[in-house]
């Protein structure tokens, strides 16, 4: 029976809050009003934080970035760059947000989830997401 089961690490709510707190610190340090979304390995929302004065649609965009990153197990920067280089058909994928600011959370080669940030410029969103990642040493 053990051969049919695997141990799996999961992202906890406490870890998601720690990631968001580190991302928030980075955003506030730079005076960026953003939304921070943390999803599990299946792209389901675990935690969302919207800083004051962030535009309303940023919540959906941040969540979309996090989901895209988790589902494809890649930073969303990869997809934005591919589209910018002419691979525009990718923009037609369902439930797909190809904008910088989504980063997968990987530990020991295993996907735990992803963080997505929206509200600043794309490169700035990515910087905030990386700060969140650093909170767990990833």
N, C-alpha and C positions, 0 to 999 in steps of 0.2 A: 504493500500500500504506500510506503514512503517513496517509492520510485515514481509514483504518480503525482506527488505533491511537491511544491517548491516553497522555500521560504521567500517572503517578499517584504521588503522595507516599504513603508508607506509614509507619506507626508502627514504629519499631525496638524491639528488646528494651532497648537502652540508654536510649531515650527513656521507655519504660514504667517502667523502674527509677527514672529521675530523677523522674517524676511521682509514683510511689509513695513515694519518699524525702521529697519535699516534703509530701505528704499525711501521712506518718508524723510528721514534725516538728510539724505543726499538731495532730495528735491527741495526741501526747505533751505538747505545751505545755499542753493543756487537760485532761490526765489522762483521755483517752477511749481505751478499749480497743476497737479496731476492726479490721475486715478491709478491705483495699484491693485491688480487682480492676481490672485494666486489660485491655481487649479491643481487638481490631482493628476495622476498619470493617465486618466481617461478623459481629461479635459473638462472635468466638472468643477465648478466654482467652489472653492473652500473659504476664501476670504476676499473681501473687496473693501478698499478704503478710498474715499473721495475727499481730497483736500478742498477746503473752502475756495470758492471762486473758480473751480474747474468747470469747464463747459459740460453740459449734461451728456452729450453723446460720447464723451471720453470714457464713460463707464462701459458702454458696449464695445468700444474700440479696444480698450485695455483687456477686457475679457476675451475678445476675439483674438488678440495677439497671443495671449497666454494659451488659449485652446489650440491655435495653429501651431505654436511651438511644441506643445505637448504631443499633439497628434502626429506631427511629422518628425519629432525628436530633433529639431534643428532650431537655431535662432531665426527669427522672422526676417532678420537682415538678409539672409541668404535668398529669400524669396523676393524681397524688394529689389535687390541687386539683379536677380535673374530677369525680372520684369523690365527693369530699366535698361537691360542689355538686349531687349527685344523679345523676350519670351512672354509676350502679353497674354497668350492663351491661359496662363496660370491664373490670371485675375478672374477667370470664369469659374474656378472651383467653388463648390458650395461650402459655406461656413469656413471661409478662408480669409485671413487678414494679413496680407503681405506687406506690412509696414514695420520698420525697425522698432524695437521695444519689447519683443517677446523673446524670452530665453528659457531653455529647458533646465530643469533641476535634475542633475544626474549625480549619483553617488555609486562608486564602485561599478561603473558601467550600467547601472540600473536606473531607468527613468523613474523619478519620484513625482514629477509634476512640472509646472512651469510658472513663470511670473510674466505678466504683461503690464506695461505702463503706457499711458496716453495722456496728453495734455500739453506737452512741450514740443519742441522740434523732434523729429524722429531720432536723431543721434543723441539728443539729450534724454529722451525716453529710454533709450538703450543704456545710457550711463546710469540712470536711476535703477533700472532692472539689474544691472551688474552689481550695483551696491547691495541690492537685496540678496543676490546670490552669495555674495561675500559673507553675509551674516551667518551662513551655515558652513562656511569654509569650502564652498563648491566653486 
